[in-house]
Amino acid sequence: MAEDKNGIIIRLYESENTKTTAMLTFGMDNRLLTVTECNLMEEPVVGAVEKTEDGFTFTIKPFEIKTYRVNLDK
């Protein structure tokens, strides 16, 4: 849960020293309403996130930490 209780915070870490493009999806009939990339303090950063109906795609650099705020329609 986000610190301000507005959504869920997801943190991802690239550990293979490889630039990677990945897709994160939410199962069990959860639909993604919004997704915003954030910094480690959960503040929004500029940049578009490629969203689909049930997830989103992102590119992560070697050893990078990515943070996203997501809101789901259950």
Backbone as CSV, one residue per row, in Angstrom:
resi,resn,N_x,N_y,N_z,CA_x,CA_y,CA_z,C_x,C_y,C_z
1,MET,0.845,-1.163,0.000,0.000,0.000,0.000,0.901,1.241,0.000
2,ALA,0.499,2.239,-0.773,1.261,3.492,-0.826,1.212,4.190,0.534
3,GLU,2.235,4.966,0.831,2.287,5.702,2.095,1.049,6.570,2.290
4,ASP,0.552,7.208,1.217,-0.619,8.079,1.326,-1.931,7.306,1.124
5,LYS,-1.849,5.978,1.087,-3.011,5.085,0.932,-3.703,5.218,-0.424
6,ASN,-3.060,5.877,-1.390,-3.624,6.055,-2.725,-2.934,5.102,-3.694
7,GLY,-3.403,3.873,-3.758,-2.843,2.897,-4.683,-1.846,1.953,-4.038
8,ILE,-1.261,1.146,-4.880,-0.271,0.147,-4.470,1.068,0.544,-5.078
9,ILE,2.125,0.477,-4.288,3.479,0.760,-4.772,4.164,-0.564,-5.121
10,ILE,4.719,-0.616,-6.326,5.462,-1.789,-6.787,6.884,-1.346,-7.088
11,ARG,7.866,-2.032,-6.481,9.270,-1.751,-6.755,9.888,-2.956,-7.443
12,LEU,10.659,-2.679,-8.489,11.314,-3.720,-9.276,12.801,-3.406,-9.356
13,TYR,13.624,-4.451,-9.315,15.074,-4.291,-9.363,15.640,-5.218,-10.431
14,GLU,16.479,-4.685,-11.318,17.131,-5.495,-12.355,18.441,-6.014,-11.776
15,SER,18.588,-7.316,-11.657,19.753,-7.907,-10.990,20.700,-8.666,-11.920
16,GLU,20.423,-8.694,-13.226,21.220,-9.491,-14.155,22.198,-8.667,-14.990
17,ASN,22.328,-7.362,-14.707,23.218,-6.459,-15.446,22.854,-6.417,-16.936
18,THR,21.549,-6.388,-17.224,21.054,-6.388,-18.594,19.881,-5.421,-18.734
19,LYS,19.911,-4.602,-19.778,18.753,-3.769,-20.076,17.629,-4.696,-20.523
20,THR,16.463,-4.541,-19.921,15.378,-5.484,-20.137,14.061,-4.757,-20.358
21,THR,13.259,-5.257,-21.276,11.884,-4.802,-21.437,10.994,-5.906,-20.908
22,ALA,10.047,-5.532,-20.049,9.190,-6.527,-19.417,7.755,-6.031,-19.369
23,MET,6.843,-6.965,-19.141,5.439,-6.623,-18.963,4.987,-7.175,-17.616
24,LEU,4.345,-6.335,-16.844,3.778,-6.741,-15.569,2.266,-6.774,-15.729
25,THR,1.644,-7.914,-15.437,0.192,-8.037,-15.568,-0.407,-8.453,-14.237
26,PHE,-1.670,-8.137,-14.086,-2.405,-8.449,-12.870,-3.516,-9.414,-13.233
27,GLY,-3.505,-10.595,-12.643,-4.487,-11.616,-12.969,-5.738,-11.510,-12.118
28,MET,-6.497,-12.576,-12.094,-7.701,-12.697,-11.282,-8.704,-11.593,-11.600
29,ASP,-8.842,-11.268,-12.878,-9.821,-10.288,-13.361,-9.597,-8.874,-12.838
30,ASN,-8.391,-8.570,-12.360,-8.073,-7.199,-11.965,-7.765,-6.390,-13.205
31,ARG,-8.374,-5.219,-13.326,-8.115,-4.333,-14.456,-7.323,-3.147,-13.944
32,LEU,-6.331,-2.755,-14.704,-5.468,-1.642,-14.335,-6.156,-0.329,-14.687
33,LEU,-6.421,0.503,-13.686,-7.025,1.814,-13.930,-5.953,2.836,-14.267
34,THR,-4.952,2.967,-13.401,-3.868,3.923,-13.631,-2.541,3.323,-13.209
35,VAL,-1.476,3.791,-13.839,-0.114,3.448,-13.442,0.747,4.687,-13.658
36,THR,1.557,5.009,-12.651,2.430,6.174,-12.692,3.804,5.772,-12.204
37,GLU,4.844,6.134,-12.960,6.195,5.888,-12.472,6.508,6.914,-11.389
38,CYS,7.171,6.472,-10.331,7.499,7.330,-9.192,8.977,7.193,-8.848
39,ASN,9.459,8.126,-8.029,10.797,7.977,-7.471,10.681,7.162,-6.176
40,LEU,11.791,6.965,-5.485,11.769,6.140,-4.277,10.968,6.770,-3.145
41,MET,10.687,8.068,-3.243,9.871,8.752,-2.238,8.382,8.723,-2.615
42,GLU,8.049,7.967,-3.644,6.681,7.800,-4.149,6.106,9.079,-4.761
43,GLU,6.987,9.939,-5.254,6.578,11.153,-5.957,6.585,10.849,-7.454
44,PRO,5.579,11.314,-8.203,5.523,11.036,-9.645,6.722,11.626,-10.388
45,VAL,7.180,10.904,-11.401,8.235,11.406,-12.282,7.649,11.543,-13.685
46,VAL,8.245,12.428,-14.460,7.762,12.674,-15.822,8.092,11.484,-16.704
47,GLY,7.136,11.100,-17.513,7.348,9.997,-18.449,6.089,9.172,-18.584
48,ALA,5.858,8.710,-19.786,4.669,7.905,-20.053,4.960,6.433,-19.772
49,VAL,3.961,5.747,-19.267,4.037,4.311,-19.042,3.104,3.658,-20.053
50,GLU,3.596,2.637,-20.748,2.809,1.947,-21.769,1.846,0.972,-21.090
51,LYS,0.590,1.397,-20.931,-0.428,0.662,-20.189,-1.287,-0.191,-21.114
52,THR,-1.666,-1.376,-20.627,-2.649,-2.213,-21.297,-3.847,-2.354,-20.357
53,GLU,-4.834,-3.125,-20.757,-6.025,-3.291,-19.924,-5.708,-3.952,-18.588
54,ASP,-4.773,-4.904,-18.572,-4.498,-5.637,-17.342,-3.052,-5.543,-16.858
55,GLY,-2.276,-4.586,-17.378,-0.894,-4.447,-16.943,-0.183,-3.309,-17.637
56,PHE,1.151,-3.350,-17.601,1.939,-2.319,-18.263,3.310,-2.863,-18.638
57,THR,3.918,-2.201,-19.622,5.235,-2.558,-20.127,6.229,-1.489,-19.707
58,PHE,7.451,-1.907,-19.412,8.482,-0.958,-19.018,9.850,-1.492,-19.430
59,THR,10.808,-0.585,-19.533,12.202,-0.946,-19.784,13.003,-0.557,-18.553
60,ILE,13.867,-1.461,-18.119,14.682,-1.230,-16.929,16.140,-1.440,-17.289
61,LYS,16.992,-0.525,-16.836,18.429,-0.585,-17.127,19.128,-1.507,-16.132
62,PRO,20.383,-1.900,-16.435,21.123,-2.766,-15.517,21.185,-2.183,-14.108
63,PHE,20.813,-3.002,-13.136,20.852,-2.693,-11.705,19.978,-1.513,-11.298
64,GLU,19.029,-1.148,-12.126,18.140,-0.027,-11.828,16.976,-0.481,-10.939
65,ILE,16.497,0.441,-10.118,15.292,0.239,-9.323,14.185,1.066,-9.964
66,LYS,13.042,0.442,-10.222,11.874,1.142,-10.766,10.773,1.095,-9.715
67,THR,10.029,2.186,-9.594,8.907,2.265,-8.673,7.675,2.725,-9.435
68,TYR,6.559,2.031,-9.231,5.303,2.367,-9.888,4.181,2.421,-8.866
69,ARG,3.259,3.387,-9.061,2.026,3.452,-8.282,0.908,2.962,-9.200
70,VAL,0.182,1.929,-8.778,-0.898,1.391,-9.596,-2.212,1.443,-8.819
71,ASN,-3.288,1.631,-9.555,-4.643,1.547,-9.020,-5.395,0.530,-9.858
72,LEU,-6.003,-0.437,-9.191,-6.715,-1.519,-9.849,-8.216,-1.371,-9.659
73,ASP,-8.970,-1.826,-10.644,-10.421,-1.932,-10.559,-10.703,-3.393,-10.288
74,LYS,-11.163,-3.714,-9.102,-11.307,-5.122,-8.712,-12.588,-5.733,-9.141
